[in-house]
């Protein structure tokens, strides 16, 4: 596992969280949901790689593949809570609606998703990335 790849993915996740918050604040609920989902996706990929789960670095090629690997290797028997696993699955569902189905996402749902993405990313960062040294 490449520490630099894990760090880069986690940084990317944090940037996506920030972007989701900005988009939400300007009323772009679809964009906010998209960025919130990708924040979670990148954080999940970073966590898988950091955990030394038996996955290849290119695990992010398919969304379902990454989500299944995250569930099987990190949620099913820990250390990640089932609630965190549910948040990732729900985020994917909402992103698919906002990106592909053309249905409107309510502002309250987008706000909740952005908040959940922020929690998800912060939780995985704390669990899977080392604290900076002195």
N, C-alpha and C positions, 0 to 999 in steps of 0.2 A: 504494500500500500504506500502510495506517495503522500507524505505529509503535506507537501505543497499543493497537491491536487485537492486534498481534503480541505485545506485552508482556503484555497481559491473558491471551491464550491460553497463553503460557508460564507465567505465574503460576498459571493454572488447572491446567496440567499438573503443576506442582510440588506443588500442594495435593492433587491426585489421587494422586500418588506417596506423599505422607505418609499419606493416608487408607488407601491400599492396605497400607502397612506396619503401621498400627494394626490394621486388620481381620485381617491375617495373624497378628499377635501375640495376638489374642483368639480365633483359631481359625476365623474366618469366611473359608474359602478361596474360596467363590464370590464374596463381596463383594470380597475382595482382588483376585481376577482381573478383576472388572469395573472396579474403580478403576484397576488397573494398565493395562488396555487403554485406558481413557479418558485416562489420563495421556499415553500414547503417541500417541493420536489427536489430542489437542490440541497436543502438541509438533510433530507432523507438519504439522498445519494452519498453525501459527505459522511453521515453517520454509519451507513453500511460499510463504506470503505475504511473508516476509522476503527470500526469494530472488528476488523479482520474476518468478517463473514465471508464464506466461500463464494464470492461474486467477482466478476471481472470489472475492471474500471469502466468499461463501456455499458454497464448495467442500465444507464439512463437512455439507451436507444429506444426502448418502448416504455410508455408510461405504466401500463398494466404490469409489465415485467418488474419494474422497479418497485411498484406498490406491493406486489406479491412478495418480492424478496424482503422488503422492509417488514412486512407482516410476519413472514415465516422466520426470519432470522433475528428480529429485534423486538417484535411485539408478542408473538405467540407464547414464548417462555421467558419474556423479559429481555433486556432490562427496561424497555420502553413500555409505558402503560397502554392498555387497550384503548383508553380515551384518546391518546395521541394518535394511535392507528386509525381510529374512527374519524378524527379530524382530517387526516390526509385523504381518506376515502371520500368524505363529504366534499372536501375542496375540489377533488377531481370531478365529482358530479356537477357541482355548481359551475366550474370552468367550462365543462362540455356544454352546458345549457347556454352560458353567456357567449361562448366563442362560436358554437356551431348550430345551435337550434334557433337562434334569433329571438328567444324568449327574453323578456325583460326581467332582470334581477332587481328586487326591491332594495332600496337604500339601506334599510335595516339589516337585510341579509348580507349585503356587501360589507357593511360596517362590522358585523359579527365575524365574517370570514377574515377580514384584515386583522382584527384583534386576535383571532385564533392562529393566524399565520405568525404573528409576532410572538405569541406564546410558544408555538411549536418550534420556531427557529431558536428562540432563546433557550428553551429546554434542551434541545439537541446540542446546541453549542456547549452548554454547561456539562452535559453528559459525555460528549465525545471529542471535544477539543481541549487540549491542555491549556491551563492558565498561563499567561505570559510570565516569564521569569523576572526576578528583580533587576 
